[in-house]
Amino acid sequence: MEDRRAAVRMTQRRGPNAPHPHVALALRAPSATPAPAGAVRLRSDLADALVAFGDAFHDHVRFEERTLFEAAQRLALSAALDAIAEACRDRPTAEACR
């Protein structure tokens, strides 16, 4: 449990480009404490591949945040403005409400 807390603290200190806490836990140096049940220690040759995957995944998420989310917001805003304009056109006039 303490190892996980240490990994989370390390991630929080390193900022947004830090590996996920579970990845940081898997990449840490072997210690005298036994690994949790079901834990898998990465081979040293897989660490570089995992880092490359993490970088690619981070870029993919940033693309979604920057491009797709902003495009969806523009579409939603456009649709909302159209709905407001339509509601204003269809509302009854002051004379009709008397």
N, C-alpha and C positions, 0 to 999 in steps of 0.2 A: 504494500500500500504506500509506503514511504517513497518507493521508487517512482510510482505514478505521480505522486505529489511533486517530487523533484523534477520530473519531466514536464509537468504542467508549469511549474515555476520557470524552468528554463525556456519554455516556449513563450511565456508571457514577457520575459525579459528580452528575448530576441526579436520580437515584433511579428508583423504579419507574414513574413517570409519563412518563419521558423517551421520545422516539421510538426505534424500533428503529434500530440503527446504520446500516442501509442507507437508512432514511428520513432520518435525520440527515445522511447523506452527500449525499442528493439535495437536501435543503433548504438546504445550506450555500451561502454566497456563492460566485460564480464565482471561480476562482483562475487564476493563470498556468499551472498545471500542466494538461496535457491530461487529459481524462476517459478512464477505462479503456475498452477496446473494448466496444461494446455498451451502454455507459451511456447513460441518458436523463436529460436535465436537465428538471426540472419547470418548466412555465410558472408565473409568479407567481400567476395566478388559480386554479391547481389546488392550491396549497399549503394554502389554507384548507379546501378540500374534503378533502384528505388528512388534515389535522389532525382534522376532524370525524369522518372514518371511523376514525381511530386511537382517538379517544375512545370511539366507539360500540363498537369491537371490544374495547377494554380493559374497558368495562362488561360486555360479554357474557362475557368470560373470568372476570371477578370473580364474575358471577352463577353460572357453572358451578362455580367454586371454592367459593363460600360455600353455595350452595343444593343443587346437584345432587350434589356430592361428599359433603357432609355427609349428605344423604338416603341415598346409596348406602352410606355407612359405617354409618348406623343400621340399614339393612336387613341388611347383612352381619353386624353385631353380633347382631341379633335372630336371624338364621338360625344363627349360630354358637352362641348360647346355647341355642336349641332343639335343635341337634345334640348339645350336651353333655348337656342334660337327658335326651334320648332314650337316649344311651349310658349314662348313669347308671341309667336305669330298666331297661335291657336287660342290664346286667352280671350275671354270676352272683353269688350270695350266697357268703359265706365258707364256709358248710356244704357247698354244692354243689362247691366247689373241693377239698374234702378227699378 
